[in-house]
Amino acid sequence: MTNSSDPRGQMVHIAHLMFTRFLTNSAGGNVSCRVGERIYVTPRYLGSKYHWQLKEEMVLVFDGDFAAGEFNCIQGDPAQVSRESRMHFACYQHFPEINGVIHAHPMNLNVFASMGKPVTPTNQYTEKFGEMSVVPNLPAHSQDLADSVVEALTPRRDTLQKNGLGLILNWHGVVTVGRDLLDAYDTLERLEWSAYALLHRNNM
């Protein structure tokens, strides 16, 4: 972990947790956060080539006019930024409340993603998230996906003042957003447990 002005140590920790706790897989996923005037984003191939063994020096750093959607890479090779970076940047551009974004392929939530079905709360600690709605099946790296995520989050903007939110990406995976990176991670793990409960409670 590291100090609050440089989140890269925290990003390394979160990446390790995600892979070891089956919250994503080698097929992909990405992590970003905004701290002050900078956005920190994980690199391409973090799953397939690096098996989520993220190192601080691998994180790309951007600054710019976020409200205008202008992002300049000031550290790292911009060609190596994760291909879903458009989705991350769109969240930061449209929602100043969002300071952490995680895209992942969790074991249980991916069952719902494969079917294009929403995830409903299952207990007291997931009730606050409401229904995890579904974003249409769109190319992973596309601006269309980024725009659809923004569209799905916009009606629930007030919720972002209090806690994170998650969305099912149909035929793909999930995205969670939060007030900071820890909030986005907390949202991801709690929603994954809701998916687990929904899949198993019919067998009780």
C-alpha positions as CSV (number, residue, x, y, z in Angstrom):
1,M,0.0,0.0,0.0
2,T,1.1,3.6,-0.4
3,N,0.2,7.1,0.5
4,S,-3.0,8.7,-0.7
5,S,-1.3,10.9,-3.3
6,D,0.1,8.0,-5.2
7,P,-2.3,5.1,-5.5
8,R,-0.1,2.7,-7.4
9,G,0.7,0.5,-4.4
10,Q,-3.0,0.2,-3.7
11,M,-3.6,-0.7,-7.3
12,V,-1.1,-3.6,-7.0
13,H,-2.8,-4.8,-3.9
14,I,-6.3,-4.7,-5.5
15,A,-5.0,-6.5,-8.6
16,H,-3.7,-9.3,-6.5
17,L,-6.9,-9.6,-4.5
18,M,-9.0,-9.7,-7.7
19,F,-7.0,-12.6,-9.2
20,T,-6.6,-14.7,-6.1
21,R,-10.2,-14.3,-5.0
22,F,-11.6,-15.3,-8.5
23,L,-12.9,-11.8,-9.1
24,T,-11.3,-11.8,-12.5
25,N,-9.4,-14.1,-14.8
26,S,-6.6,-14.2,-17.3
27,A,-9.0,-13.2,-20.1
28,G,-8.8,-9.6,-18.9
29,G,-10.1,-6.8,-16.8
30,N,-8.6,-3.5,-15.8
31,V,-8.3,-1.1,-12.8
32,S,-8.1,2.7,-12.6
33,C,-8.5,5.5,-10.2
34,R,-8.4,9.3,-10.1
35,V,-6.4,11.1,-7.5
36,G,-6.3,14.8,-7.8
37,E,-5.6,15.9,-11.3
38,R,-4.3,12.5,-12.5
39,I,-5.8,9.2,-13.6
40,Y,-3.9,5.9,-13.1
41,V,-4.7,3.0,-15.4
42,T,-3.5,-0.6,-15.6
43,P,-1.8,-1.8,-18.8
44,R,-3.0,-4.0,-21.6
45,Y,-2.5,-7.8,-21.2
46,L,-2.4,-7.6,-17.4
47,G,-4.3,-10.9,-17.4
48,S,-3.1,-12.9,-20.4
49,K,0.6,-12.0,-20.2
50,Y,1.2,-11.0,-16.6
51,H,-1.5,-13.0,-14.8
52,W,-2.4,-10.0,-12.7
53,Q,1.1,-9.7,-11.3
54,L,0.9,-5.9,-11.5
55,K,3.9,-3.8,-10.6
56,E,3.8,-0.1,-9.8
57,E,6.0,0.9,-12.7
58,M,3.5,-0.8,-15.1
59,V,0.7,1.7,-14.3
60,L,0.1,4.4,-16.8
61,V,-0.6,7.9,-15.6
62,F,-2.8,10.5,-17.4
63,D,-3.7,14.1,-16.8
64,G,-5.7,16.6,-18.8
65,D,-9.0,18.4,-19.1
66,F,-11.3,15.6,-17.8
67,A,-14.5,17.5,-18.3
68,A,-13.7,17.9,-22.0
69,G,-12.6,14.3,-22.3
70,E,-9.0,15.2,-23.1
71,F,-6.5,12.8,-21.5
72,N,-2.8,13.0,-21.9
73,C,-0.4,10.2,-21.0
74,I,2.4,11.6,-18.9
75,Q,3.9,8.3,-17.7
76,G,4.2,5.0,-19.6
77,D,3.5,4.1,-23.2
78,P,0.0,5.2,-24.2
79,A,-0.2,2.3,-26.8
80,Q,-0.1,-0.1,-23.8
81,V,-3.1,1.3,-22.0
82,S,-5.9,-1.3,-21.4
83,R,-8.3,-1.4,-24.3
84,E,-11.3,-0.7,-22.0
85,S,-9.7,2.6,-21.0
86,R,-12.4,4.5,-23.0
87,M,-15.0,3.1,-20.5
88,H,-12.9,4.3,-17.5
89,F,-12.2,7.7,-19.0
90,A,-15.9,8.2,-19.8
91,C,-16.8,7.5,-16.2
92,Y,-14.3,10.1,-15.0
93,Q,-15.4,12.6,-17.6
94,H,-19.1,12.5,-16.8
95,F,-19.1,11.8,-13.1
96,P,-16.9,13.8,-10.7
97,E,-18.3,11.6,-8.0
98,I,-16.4,8.6,-9.4
99,N,-12.8,8.2,-8.5
100,G,-12.3,4.4,-8.9
101,V,-13.4,2.0,-11.8
102,I,-12.9,-1.7,-12.0
103,H,-13.7,-3.9,-15.0
104,A,-13.6,-7.7,-14.2
105,H,-14.7,-11.2,-15.1
106,P,-15.8,-12.6,-11.7
107,M,-16.6,-16.3,-11.5
108,N,-20.3,-16.0,-10.3
109,L,-21.2,-12.6,-11.9
110,N,-20.0,-13.9,-15.2
111,V,-22.9,-16.4,-15.2
112,F,-25.3,-13.5,-15.2
113,A,-23.2,-11.7,-17.8
114,S,-23.4,-14.7,-20.1
115,M,-27.2,-14.7,-19.9
116,G,-27.6,-10.9,-19.9
117,K,-29.5,-11.0,-16.6
118,P,-29.5,-8.5,-13.8
119,V,-28.4,-9.2,-10.3
120,T,-30.7,-8.3,-7.4
121,P,-29.7,-7.7,-3.8
122,T,-29.6,-10.8,-1.6
123,N,-28.9,-9.4,1.9
124,Q,-28.4,-6.3,4.1
125,Y,-25.0,-5.5,2.9
126,T,-25.9,-5.6,-0.8
127,E,-29.4,-3.9,-0.6
128,K,-27.8,-0.4,-1.0
129,F,-26.7,-1.3,-4.6
130,G,-30.2,-2.0,-5.9
131,E,-30.5,-4.0,-9.0
132,M,-27.3,-4.5,-11.0
133,S,-28.7,-3.6,-14.5
134,V,-27.5,-4.9,-17.8
135,V,-25.5,-3.0,-20.5
136,P,-26.0,-4.4,-24.0
137,N,-23.5,-6.6,-25.7
138,L,-21.0,-4.2,-27.3
139,P,-17.4,-4.5,-28.4
140,A,-15.1,-4.5,-25.4
141,H,-12.9,-1.6,-26.5
142,S,-15.6,0.6,-28.1
143,Q,-16.8,4.1,-27.5
144,D,-20.3,2.6,-27.8
145,L,-19.6,0.5,-24.6
146,A,-18.3,3.5,-22.8
147,D,-21.3,5.6,-23.8
148,S,-23.7,2.8,-22.7
149,V,-22.1,2.6,-19.3
150,V,-22.4,6.3,-18.8
151,E,-26.1,6.1,-19.9
152,A,-26.8,3.3,-17.4
153,L,-25.2,5.1,-14.5
154,T,-26.7,8.5,-15.1
155,P,-30.2,7.8,-13.6
156,R,-28.6,6.6,-10.4
157,R,-26.2,9.5,-10.0
158,D,-27.5,10.3,-6.5
159,T,-26.5,6.9,-5.3
160,L,-22.8,7.6,-6.2
161,Q,-22.7,10.2,-3.4
162,K,-23.2,7.4,-0.9
163,N,-21.8,4.2,-2.3
164,G,-20.5,2.4,-5.4
165,L,-22.5,0.8,-8.2
166,G,-22.1,-2.1,-10.5
167,L,-23.3,-3.0,-14.0
168,I,-23.5,-6.3,-15.9
169,L,-21.8,-6.1,-19.3
170,N,-23.8,-8.5,-21.4
171,W,-21.7,-11.4,-22.8
172,H,-18.6,-9.8,-21.3
173,G,-18.2,-9.2,-17.6
174,V,-18.9,-6.4,-15.1
175,V,-17.9,-2.9,-14.2
176,T,-18.0,-1.3,-10.8
177,V,-17.5,2.3,-9.9
178,G,-16.9,4.0,-6.6
179,R,-16.0,7.1,-4.7
180,D,-12.4,5.8,-4.7
181,L,-10.7,2.5,-5.7
182,L,-11.4,0.8,-2.4
183,D,-15.1,1.6,-2.8
184,A,-15.1,0.2,-6.3
185,Y,-13.4,-3.0,-5.0
186,D,-15.8,-3.3,-2.1
187,T,-18.7,-3.0,-4.5
188,L,-17.3,-5.7,-6.8
189,E,-16.8,-8.3,-4.0
190,R,-20.2,-7.7,-2.4
191,L,-22.0,-8.0,-5.7
192,E,-20.1,-11.2,-6.5
193,W,-21.4,-12.7,-3.2
194,S,-24.9,-11.7,-4.3
195,A,-24.4,-13.6,-7.5
196,Y,-23.2,-16.6,-5.6
197,A,-26.2,-16.5,-3.3
198,L,-28.6,-16.2,-6.2
199,L,-27.1,-19.1,-8.0
200,H,-27.2,-21.4,-5.0
201,R,-30.3,-20.5,-3.0
202,N,-32.6,-22.5,-5.4
203,N,-30.7,-25.6,-4.2
204,M,-31.6,-25.1,-0.6
